[in-house]
């Protein structure tokens, strides 16, 4: 079971990095707000799923 979490953690981190890159490209706070929300959700999921690996 733990080995399956490794892939999930890497996948979530990759998605978070893509969102951060996209946020850095956006000038408008209105456009960036949904991405910030998605990033916060992914960060929470990453913490919950990967807490045992750290």
C-alpha distance matrix in Angstrom:
0.0 3.8 5.5 5.5 6.9 9.4 10.9 11.2 12.9 15.1 16.1 17.0 19.0 20.8 21.8 23.0 25.1 26.6 27.6 29.1 31.1 32.3 33.3 35.3 37.1 38.2 41.5 41.5 39.7 39.8 37.8 35.4 34.7 32.2 30.3 30.3 28.9 26.1 25.3 25.2 22.8 20.4 20.9 20.0 16.8 15.9 16.7 14.7 11.4 11.9 13.9 11.7 12.0 15.8
3.8 0.0 3.8 5.4 5.2 6.8 9.5 10.0 10.6 12.9 14.6 15.4 16.7 18.8 20.3 21.1 22.9 24.8 25.9 27.0 29.0 30.6 31.5 33.1 35.2 36.5 39.7 39.9 38.1 38.5 36.6 33.9 33.3 31.2 29.0 28.7 27.6 24.9 23.7 23.6 21.6 19.0 18.9 18.3 15.5 13.9 14.4 13.1 9.8 9.2 11.1 8.7 8.4 12.2
5.5 3.8 0.0 3.8 5.3 5.3 7.3 9.2 10.2 11.4 13.2 14.9 16.0 17.4 19.2 20.6 21.9 23.6 25.2 26.4 28.0 29.7 31.0 32.4 34.3 35.8 39.2 39.6 38.2 38.6 36.4 33.8 33.6 31.4 28.9 29.0 28.3 25.3 24.0 24.5 22.6 19.6 19.8 19.9 16.8 14.9 16.2 15.4 11.8 10.9 13.5 11.4 10.0 13.6
5.5 5.4 3.8 0.0 3.8 5.4 5.6 6.7 9.0 10.4 11.1 12.8 14.7 15.9 17.1 18.8 20.6 21.8 23.2 24.9 26.5 27.7 29.1 30.9 32.5 33.8 37.3 37.5 36.1 36.2 33.9 31.5 31.3 28.8 26.5 26.9 25.9 22.8 22.0 22.6 20.3 17.4 18.3 18.2 14.8 13.5 15.4 14.2 10.4 10.6 13.7 12.6 11.6 15.1
6.9 5.2 5.3 3.8 0.0 3.8 5.4 4.9 6.0 8.5 9.7 10.4 12.1 14.1 15.2 16.2 18.2 19.9 20.9 22.3 24.3 25.7 26.6 28.5 30.4 31.6 34.8 35.0 33.4 33.7 31.6 29.0 28.6 26.4 24.1 24.0 23.1 20.2 19.1 19.4 17.3 14.4 14.8 14.7 11.6 9.9 11.6 10.7 6.9 6.8 10.1 9.5 8.6 11.9
9.4 6.8 5.3 5.4 3.8 0.0 3.8 5.5 5.2 6.3 8.6 10.0 10.7 12.4 14.4 15.4 16.7 18.6 20.2 21.2 22.8 24.6 25.8 27.2 29.1 30.7 34.0 34.6 33.2 33.9 31.6 28.8 28.9 26.9 24.2 24.2 23.9 20.9 19.3 20.0 18.5 15.2 15.3 16.0 13.3 10.7 12.6 12.8 9.3 7.7 11.0 10.4 8.1 11.0
10.9 9.5 7.3 5.6 5.4 3.8 0.0 3.8 5.5 5.2 6.1 8.6 10.0 10.6 12.3 14.2 15.4 16.7 18.5 20.0 21.3 22.8 24.4 25.9 27.4 29.0 32.5 33.1 32.0 32.4 29.9 27.4 27.7 25.4 22.7 23.3 22.9 19.6 18.4 19.8 18.0 14.6 15.5 16.6 13.5 11.4 14.1 14.3 10.8 10.1 13.8 13.7 11.7 14.3
11.2 10.0 9.2 6.7 4.9 5.5 3.8 0.0 3.8 5.5 5.0 6.1 8.6 9.9 10.6 12.2 14.3 15.5 16.6 18.3 20.1 21.2 22.5 24.4 26.0 27.2 30.6 30.8 29.5 29.7 27.3 24.9 24.8 22.4 20.0 20.4 19.7 16.4 15.5 16.6 14.5 11.2 12.5 13.3 9.9 8.4 11.4 11.3 8.0 8.3 12.1 12.9 11.6 14.0
12.9 10.6 10.2 9.0 6.0 5.2 5.5 3.8 0.0 3.8 5.4 5.2 6.1 8.6 9.9 10.5 12.3 14.3 15.4 16.4 18.4 20.0 20.9 22.5 24.6 25.9 29.2 29.6 28.0 28.7 26.6 23.7 23.7 21.8 19.1 19.0 18.7 15.8 14.0 14.9 13.6 10.1 10.3 11.6 9.0 6.2 9.0 10.0 7.2 6.1 9.7 11.0 9.2 10.9
15.1 12.9 11.4 10.4 8.5 6.3 5.2 5.5 3.8 0.0 3.8 5.5 5.1 6.1 8.6 9.8 10.6 12.4 14.3 15.3 16.6 18.5 19.9 21.1 22.9 24.7 28.1 28.9 27.8 28.6 26.2 23.4 24.0 22.2 19.1 19.4 19.7 16.6 14.7 16.4 15.5 11.8 12.2 14.3 12.0 9.1 12.1 13.6 11.0 9.5 13.0 14.0 11.5 12.9
16.1 14.6 13.2 11.1 9.7 8.6 6.1 5.0 5.4 3.8 0.0 3.8 5.5 5.1 6.3 8.6 10.0 10.8 12.5 14.3 15.5 16.7 18.5 20.2 21.5 23.0 26.5 27.1 26.2 26.6 23.9 21.5 22.1 19.8 16.9 17.8 17.9 14.4 13.2 15.3 14.0 10.3 11.9 13.9 11.3 9.5 13.1 14.1 11.6 11.4 15.0 16.4 14.5 16.0
17.0 15.4 14.9 12.8 10.4 10.0 8.6 6.1 5.2 5.5 3.8 0.0 3.8 5.4 5.1 6.1 8.7 9.9 10.6 12.3 14.3 15.3 16.4 18.4 20.1 21.2 24.5 24.8 23.5 23.9 21.6 18.9 19.1 17.0 14.2 14.6 14.5 11.2 9.8 11.6 10.4 6.6 8.1 10.3 8.1 6.4 10.1 11.5 9.8 9.9 13.1 15.3 13.9 14.9
19.0 16.7 16.0 14.7 12.1 10.7 10.0 8.6 6.1 5.1 5.5 3.8 0.0 3.8 5.4 5.0 6.2 8.7 9.9 10.4 12.3 14.2 15.2 16.5 18.6 20.2 23.4 24.1 22.9 23.9 21.6 18.6 19.2 17.8 14.6 14.6 15.3 12.5 10.1 12.1 12.0 8.3 8.4 11.4 10.3 7.5 10.6 13.0 11.6 10.5 13.3 15.6 13.5 13.7
20.8 18.8 17.4 15.9 14.1 12.4 10.6 9.9 8.6 6.1 5.1 5.4 3.8 0.0 3.8 5.4 5.2 6.4 8.8 10.0 10.7 12.5 14.4 15.5 17.0 18.9 22.3 23.4 22.7 23.6 20.9 18.3 19.5 17.9 14.4 15.3 16.4 13.3 11.3 14.2 14.1 10.5 11.4 14.6 13.2 11.0 14.3 16.4 14.7 13.9 16.9 18.9 16.6 17.1
21.8 20.3 19.2 17.1 15.2 14.4 12.3 10.6 9.9 8.6 6.3 5.1 5.4 3.8 0.0 3.8 5.4 5.1 6.3 8.7 9.9 10.6 12.3 14.3 15.6 16.8 20.3 20.9 20.1 20.6 17.8 15.4 16.4 14.4 11.2 12.5 13.3 9.9 8.7 11.9 11.4 8.2 10.2 13.2 11.8 10.7 14.2 16.0 14.8 14.8 17.8 20.2 18.5 19.0
23.0 21.1 20.6 18.8 16.2 15.4 14.2 12.2 10.5 9.8 8.6 6.1 5.0 5.4 3.8 0.0 3.8 5.4 5.1 6.2 8.6 9.8 10.4 12.3 14.4 15.5 18.7 19.2 18.0 19.0 16.7 13.7 14.4 13.2 9.7 10.0 11.3 8.6 6.1 9.1 9.8 6.8 7.6 11.1 10.9 9.5 12.4 14.9 14.4 14.1 16.5 19.3 17.9 17.6
25.1 22.9 21.9 20.6 18.2 16.7 15.4 14.3 12.3 10.6 10.0 8.7 6.2 5.2 5.4 3.8 0.0 3.8 5.4 5.0 6.2 8.6 9.8 10.6 12.6 14.5 17.7 19.0 18.4 19.9 17.3 14.3 15.9 15.2 11.5 11.9 14.0 11.7 9.1 12.2 13.4 10.6 10.8 14.5 14.4 12.5 15.2 18.0 17.3 16.4 18.7 21.3 19.2 18.7
26.6 24.8 23.6 21.8 19.9 18.6 16.7 15.5 14.3 12.4 10.8 9.9 8.7 6.4 5.1 5.4 3.8 0.0 3.8 5.5 5.1 6.2 8.7 9.9 10.8 12.7 16.2 17.5 17.4 18.4 15.3 13.0 15.0 13.9 10.2 11.9 13.9 11.3 9.8 13.5 14.2 11.7 13.0 16.4 16.0 14.7 17.8 20.2 19.3 18.9 21.6 24.1 22.2 22.1
27.6 25.9 25.2 23.2 20.9 20.2 18.5 16.6 15.4 14.3 12.5 10.6 9.9 8.8 6.3 5.1 5.4 3.8 0.0 3.8 5.4 5.0 6.1 8.6 9.9 10.7 14.1 14.7 14.1 15.0 12.2 9.6 11.3 10.2 6.5 8.1 10.3 8.2 6.8 10.5 11.7 10.0 11.3 14.6 14.8 14.2 16.9 19.2 19.1 19.1 21.4 24.4 23.0 22.6
29.1 27.0 26.4 24.9 22.3 21.2 20.0 18.3 16.4 15.3 14.3 12.3 10.4 10.0 8.7 6.2 5.0 5.5 3.8 0.0 3.8 5.4 5.1 6.2 8.7 10.1 13.0 14.2 13.5 15.3 13.0 9.8 11.8 11.9 8.2 8.4 11.4 10.3 7.8 10.9 13.1 11.5 11.6 15.2 16.1 14.9 17.1 20.0 20.2 19.6 21.4 24.5 22.9 21.9
31.1 29.0 28.0 26.5 24.3 22.8 21.3 20.1 18.4 16.6 15.5 14.3 12.3 10.7 9.9 8.6 6.2 5.1 5.4 3.8 0.0 3.8 5.5 5.1 6.5 9.0 12.2 14.2 14.5 16.3 13.6 11.0 13.8 14.0 10.4 11.4 14.6 13.2 11.2 14.6 16.5 14.7 15.1 18.8 19.3 18.0 20.4 23.2 23.0 22.3 24.4 27.2 25.3 24.4
32.3 30.6 29.7 27.7 25.7 24.6 22.8 21.2 20.0 18.5 16.7 15.3 14.2 12.5 10.6 9.8 8.6 6.2 5.0 5.4 3.8 0.0 3.8 5.4 5.1 6.5 10.2 11.6 12.2 13.4 10.3 8.3 11.5 11.3 8.2 10.2 13.1 11.9 11.0 14.5 16.1 14.8 16.0 19.3 19.7 19.1 21.7 24.2 24.1 24.0 26.1 29.1 27.5 26.9
33.3 31.5 31.0 29.1 26.6 25.8 24.4 22.5 20.9 19.9 18.5 16.4 15.2 14.4 12.3 10.4 9.8 8.7 6.1 5.1 5.5 3.8 0.0 3.8 5.4 5.3 8.2 9.2 9.0 10.9 8.5 5.7 8.7 9.7 6.8 7.7 11.1 11.0 9.8 12.7 15.0 14.5 15.0 18.2 19.4 18.9 21.0 23.6 24.1 24.0 25.7 29.0 27.7 26.7
35.3 33.1 32.4 30.9 28.5 27.2 25.9 24.4 22.5 21.1 20.2 18.4 16.5 15.5 14.3 12.3 10.6 9.9 8.6 6.2 5.1 5.4 3.8 0.0 3.8 5.6 7.8 10.2 10.6 13.2 11.3 8.7 11.9 13.4 10.5 10.9 14.6 14.5 12.7 15.5 18.1 17.2 17.2 20.6 21.9 21.0 22.9 25.8 26.3 25.7 27.2 30.4 28.7 27.4
37.1 35.2 34.3 32.5 30.4 29.1 27.4 26.0 24.6 22.9 21.5 20.1 18.6 17.0 15.6 14.4 12.6 10.8 9.9 8.7 6.5 5.1 5.4 3.8 0.0 3.8 6.6 9.4 11.1 13.1 10.6 9.2 13.0 14.1 11.6 13.0 16.4 16.0 15.0 18.1 20.2 19.4 20.0 23.3 24.3 23.5 25.8 28.5 28.7 28.3 30.2 33.2 31.5 30.5
38.2 36.5 35.8 33.8 31.6 30.7 29.0 27.2 25.9 24.7 23.0 21.2 20.2 18.9 16.8 15.5 14.5 12.7 10.7 10.1 9.0 6.5 5.3 5.6 3.8 0.0 3.8 5.7 7.7 9.4 7.1 6.4 10.2 11.7 10.1 11.5 14.7 15.0 14.6 17.3 19.5 19.3 20.1 23.1 24.3 24.1 26.2 28.7 29.2 29.2 31.0 34.2 32.9 31.9
41.5 39.7 39.2 37.3 34.8 34.0 32.5 30.6 29.2 28.1 26.5 24.5 23.4 22.3 20.3 18.7 17.7 16.2 14.1 13.0 12.2 10.2 8.2 7.8 6.6 3.8 0.0 3.8 6.6 8.9 8.0 7.9 11.1 13.5 12.6 13.4 16.5 17.6 17.2 19.4 21.9 22.1 22.6 25.4 27.0 26.9 28.6 31.2 32.1 32.1 33.5 36.9 35.7 34.4
41.5 39.9 39.6 37.5 35.0 34.6 33.1 30.8 29.6 28.9 27.1 24.8 24.1 23.4 20.9 19.2 19.0 17.5 14.7 14.2 14.2 11.6 9.2 10.2 9.4 5.7 3.8 0.0 3.8 5.3 5.3 6.3 8.7 11.3 11.5 12.2 14.8 16.3 16.6 18.4 20.7 21.6 22.3 24.6 26.3 26.7 28.4 30.6 31.8 32.1 33.5 37.0 36.1 35.0
39.7 38.1 38.2 36.1 33.4 33.2 32.0 29.5 28.0 27.8 26.2 23.5 22.9 22.7 20.1 18.0 18.4 17.4 14.1 13.5 14.5 12.2 9.0 10.6 11.1 7.7 6.6 3.8 0.0 3.8 5.4 4.9 6.0 9.4 9.9 9.7 12.1 14.3 14.4 15.6 18.1 19.4 19.8 21.9 23.9 24.6 25.9 28.0 29.5 30.0 31.0 34.7 34.1 32.8
39.8 38.5 38.6 36.2 33.7 33.9 32.4 29.7 28.7 28.6 26.6 23.9 23.9 23.6 20.6 19.0 19.9 18.4 15.0 15.3 16.3 13.4 10.9 13.2 13.1 9.4 8.9 5.3 3.8 0.0 3.8 5.5 5.5 7.9 9.7 10.3 11.7 13.8 15.0 16.1 18.0 19.6 20.6 22.3 24.0 25.2 26.7 28.4 29.8 30.8 32.0 35.6 35.2 34.3
37.8 36.6 36.4 33.9 31.6 31.6 29.9 27.3 26.6 26.2 23.9 21.6 21.6 20.9 17.8 16.7 17.3 15.3 12.2 13.0 13.6 10.3 8.5 11.3 10.6 7.1 8.0 5.3 5.4 3.8 0.0 3.8 5.7 6.7 7.7 9.5 11.2 12.3 13.5 15.5 17.0 18.1 19.5 21.5 22.8 23.7 25.7 27.4 28.4 29.3 30.9 34.3 33.7 33.0
35.4 33.9 33.8 31.5 29.0 28.8 27.4 24.9 23.7 23.4 21.5 18.9 18.6 18.3 15.4 13.7 14.3 13.0 9.6 9.8 11.0 8.3 5.7 8.7 9.2 6.4 7.9 6.3 4.9 5.5 3.8 0.0 3.8 5.7 5.3 6.2 8.8 10.0 10.4 12.4 14.5 15.3 16.3 18.6 20.1 20.7 22.5 24.5 25.6 26.2 27.6 31.1 30.4 29.6
34.7 33.3 33.6 31.3 28.6 28.9 27.7 24.8 23.7 24.0 22.1 19.1 19.2 19.5 16.4 14.4 15.9 15.0 11.3 11.8 13.8 11.5 8.7 11.9 13.0 10.2 11.1 8.7 6.0 5.5 5.7 3.8 0.0 3.8 5.4 5.0 6.3 8.7 9.8 10.7 12.6 14.3 15.2 16.8 18.6 19.8 21.2 23.0 24.4 25.4 26.6 30.2 30.0 29.1
32.2 31.2 31.4 28.8 26.4 26.9 25.4 22.4 21.8 22.2 19.8 17.0 17.8 17.9 14.4 13.2 15.2 13.9 10.2 11.9 14.0 11.3 9.7 13.4 14.1 11.7 13.5 11.3 9.4 7.9 6.7 5.7 3.8 0.0 3.8 5.4 5.1 6.3 8.6 10.0 10.7 12.4 14.2 15.6 16.7 18.3 20.1 21.4 22.5 23.9 25.4 28.9 28.7 28.3
30.3 29.0 28.9 26.5 24.1 24.2 22.7 20.0 19.1 19.1 16.9 14.2 14.6 14.4 11.2 9.7 11.5 10.2 6.5 8.2 10.4 8.2 6.8 10.5 11.6 10.1 12.6 11.5 9.9 9.7 7.7 5.3 5.4 3.8 0.0 3.8 5.3 5.0 6.0 8.6 9.8 10.4 12.1 14.2 15.2 16.1 18.2 19.9 20.7 21.6 23.4 26.7 26.2 25.7
30.3 28.7 29.0 26.9 24.0 24.2 23.3 20.4 19.0 19.4 17.8 14.6 14.6 15.3 12.5 10.0 11.9 11.9 8.1 8.4 11.4 10.2 7.7 10.9 13.0 11.5 13.4 12.2 9.7 10.3 9.5 6.2 5.0 5.4 3.8 0.0 3.8 5.5 5.0 6.2 8.7 9.8 10.4 12.4 14.3 15.0 16.5 18.5 19.9 20.6 21.7 25.3 25.0 24.1
28.9 27.6 28.3 25.9 23.1 23.9 22.9 19.7 18.7 19.7 17.9 14.5 15.3 16.4 13.3 11.3 14.0 13.9 10.3 11.4 14.6 13.1 11.1 14.6 16.4 14.7 16.5 14.8 12.1 11.7 11.2 8.8 6.3 5.1 5.3 3.8 0.0 3.8 5.4 5.2 6.4 8.7 9.9 10.8 12.5 14.2 15.6 16.9 18.5 19.8 20.9 24.5 24.7 24.1
26.1 24.9 25.3 22.8 20.2 20.9 19.6 16.4 15.8 16.6 14.4 11.2 12.5 13.3 9.9 8.6 11.7 11.3 8.2 10.3 13.2 11.9 11.0 14.5 16.0 15.0 17.6 16.3 14.3 13.8 12.3 10.0 8.7 6.3 5.0 5.5 3.8 0.0 3.8 5.5 5.1 6.2 8.5 9.9 10.6 12.1 14.2 15.4 16.3 17.7 19.4 22.8 22.6 22.6
25.3 23.7 24.0 22.0 19.1 19.3 18.4 15.5 14.0 14.7 13.2 9.8 10.1 11.3 8.7 6.1 9.1 9.8 6.8 7.8 11.2 11.0 9.8 12.7 15.0 14.6 17.2 16.6 14.4 15.0 13.5 10.4 9.8 8.6 6.0 5.0 5.4 3.8 0.0 3.8 5.4 5.1 6.0 8.6 9.8 10.3 12.2 14.2 15.2 15.8 17.4 20.8 20.3 19.8
25.2 23.6 24.5 22.6 19.4 20.0 19.8 16.6 14.9 16.4 15.3 11.6 12.1 14.2 11.9 9.1 12.2 13.5 10.5 10.9 14.6 14.5 12.7 15.5 18.1 17.3 19.4 18.4 15.6 16.1 15.5 12.4 10.7 10.0 8.6 6.2 5.2 5.5 3.8 0.0 3.8 5.5 5.0 6.3 8.7 9.8 10.6 12.4 14.3 15.2 16.0 19.6 19.8 19.1
22.8 21.6 22.6 20.3 17.3 18.5 18.0 14.5 13.6 15.5 14.0 10.4 12.0 14.1 11.4 9.8 13.4 14.2 11.7 13.1 16.5 16.1 15.0 18.1 20.2 19.5 21.9 20.7 18.1 18.0 17.0 14.5 12.6 10.7 9.8 8.7 6.4 5.1 5.4 3.8 0.0 3.8 5.4 5.2 6.3 8.6 10.0 10.7 12.2 14.0 15.2 18.6 19.1 19.1
20.4 19.0 19.6 17.4 14.4 15.2 14.6 11.2 10.1 11.8 10.3 6.6 8.3 10.5 8.2 6.8 10.6 11.7 10.0 11.5 14.7 14.8 14.5 17.2 19.4 19.3 22.1 21.6 19.4 19.6 18.1 15.3 14.3 12.4 10.4 9.8 8.7 6.2 5.1 5.5 3.8 0.0 3.8 5.4 5.0 5.9 8.5 9.8 10.3 11.5 13.4 16.7 16.5 16.7
20.9 18.9 19.8 18.3 14.8 15.3 15.5 12.5 10.3 12.2 11.9 8.1 8.4 11.4 10.2 7.6 10.8 13.0 11.3 11.6 15.1 16.0 15.0 17.2 20.0 20.1 22.6 22.3 19.8 20.6 19.5 16.3 15.2 14.2 12.1 10.4 9.9 8.5 6.0 5.0 5.4 3.8 0.0 3.8 5.5 5.0 6.2 8.7 10.0 10.3 11.4 15.0 14.9 14.3
20.0 18.3 19.9 18.2 14.7 16.0 16.6 13.3 11.6 14.3 13.9 10.3 11.4 14.6 13.2 11.1 14.5 16.4 14.6 15.2 18.8 19.3 18.2 20.6 23.3 23.1 25.4 24.6 21.9 22.3 21.5 18.6 16.8 15.6 14.2 12.4 10.8 9.9 8.6 6.3 5.2 5.4 3.8 0.0 3.8 5.4 5.1 6.2 8.6 10.0 10.4 14.0 14.8 14.6
16.8 15.5 16.8 14.8 11.6 13.3 13.5 9.9 9.0 12.0 11.3 8.1 10.3 13.2 11.8 10.9 14.4 16.0 14.8 16.1 19.3 19.7 19.4 21.9 24.3 24.3 27.0 26.3 23.9 24.0 22.8 20.1 18.6 16.7 15.2 14.3 12.5 10.6 9.8 8.7 6.3 5.0 5.5 3.8 0.0 3.8 5.4 5.1 6.0 8.2 9.7 12.8 13.5 14.2
15.9 13.9 14.9 13.5 9.9 10.7 11.4 8.4 6.2 9.1 9.5 6.4 7.5 11.0 10.7 9.5 12.5 14.7 14.2 14.9 18.0 19.1 18.9 21.0 23.5 24.1 26.9 26.7 24.6 25.2 23.7 20.7 19.8 18.3 16.1 15.0 14.2 12.1 10.3 9.8 8.6 5.9 5.0 5.4 3.8 0.0 3.8 5.5 5.3 5.6 7.7 10.8 10.6 11.1
16.7 14.4 16.2 15.4 11.6 12.6 14.1 11.4 9.0 12.1 13.1 10.1 10.6 14.3 14.2 12.4 15.2 17.8 16.9 17.1 20.4 21.7 21.0 22.9 25.8 26.2 28.6 28.4 25.9 26.7 25.7 22.5 21.2 20.1 18.2 16.5 15.6 14.2 12.2 10.6 10.0 8.5 6.2 5.1 5.4 3.8 0.0 3.8 5.7 5.5 5.4 9.0 9.8 9.5
14.7 13.1 15.4 14.2 10.7 12.8 14.3 11.3 10.0 13.6 14.1 11.5 13.0 16.4 16.0 14.9 18.0 20.2 19.2 20.0 23.2 24.2 23.6 25.8 28.5 28.7 31.2 30.6 28.0 28.4 27.4 24.5 23.0 21.4 19.9 18.5 16.9 15.4 14.2 12.4 10.7 9.8 8.7 6.2 5.1 5.5 3.8 0.0 3.8 5.8 5.7 8.6 10.5 11.2
11.4 9.8 11.8 10.4 6.9 9.3 10.8 8.0 7.2 11.0 11.6 9.8 11.6 14.7 14.8 14.4 17.3 19.3 19.1 20.2 23.0 24.1 24.1 26.3 28.7 29.2 32.1 31.8 29.5 29.8 28.4 25.6 24.4 22.5 20.7 19.9 18.5 16.3 15.2 14.3 12.2 10.3 10.0 8.6 6.0 5.3 5.7 3.8 0.0 3.8 5.9 7.6 8.7 10.6
11.9 9.2 10.9 10.6 6.8 7.7 10.1 8.3 6.1 9.5 11.4 9.9 10.5 13.9 14.8 14.1 16.4 18.9 19.1 19.6 22.3 24.0 24.0 25.7 28.3 29.2 32.1 32.1 30.0 30.8 29.3 26.2 25.4 23.9 21.6 20.6 19.8 17.7 15.8 15.2 14.0 11.5 10.3 10.0 8.2 5.6 5.5 5.8 3.8 0.0 3.8 5.5 5.4 7.0
13.9 11.1 13.5 13.7 10.1 11.0 13.8 12.1 9.7 13.0 15.0 13.1 13.3 16.9 17.8 16.5 18.7 21.6 21.4 21.4 24.4 26.1 25.7 27.2 30.2 31.0 33.5 33.5 31.0 32.0 30.9 27.6 26.6 25.4 23.4 21.7 20.9 19.4 17.4 16.0 15.2 13.4 11.4 10.4 9.7 7.7 5.4 5.7 5.9 3.8 0.0 3.8 5.5 5.8
11.7 8.7 11.4 12.6 9.5 10.4 13.7 12.9 11.0 14.0 16.4 15.3 15.6 18.9 20.2 19.3 21.3 24.1 24.4 24.5 27.2 29.1 29.0 30.4 33.2 34.2 36.9 37.0 34.7 35.6 34.3 31.1 30.2 28.9 26.7 25.3 24.5 22.8 20.8 19.6 18.6 16.7 15.0 14.0 12.8 10.8 9.0 8.6 7.6 5.5 3.8 0.0 3.8 5.7
12.0 8.4 10.0 11.6 8.6 8.1 11.7 11.6 9.2 11.5 14.5 13.9 13.5 16.6 18.5 17.9 19.2 22.2 23.0 22.9 25.3 27.5 27.7 28.7 31.5 32.9 35.7 36.1 34.1 35.2 33.7 30.4 30.0 28.7 26.2 25.0 24.7 22.6 20.3 19.8 19.1 16.5 14.9 14.8 13.5 10.6 9.8 10.5 8.7 5.4 5.5 3.8 0.0 3.8
15.8 12.2 13.6 15.1 11.9 11.0 14.3 14.0 10.9 12.9 16.0 14.9 13.7 17.1 19.0 17.6 18.7 22.1 22.6 21.9 24.4 26.9 26.7 27.4 30.5 31.9 34.4 35.0 32.8 34.3 33.0 29.6 29.1 28.3 25.7 24.1 24.1 22.6 19.8 19.1 19.1 16.7 14.3 14.6 14.2 11.1 9.5 11.2 10.6 7.0 5.8 5.7 3.8 0.0
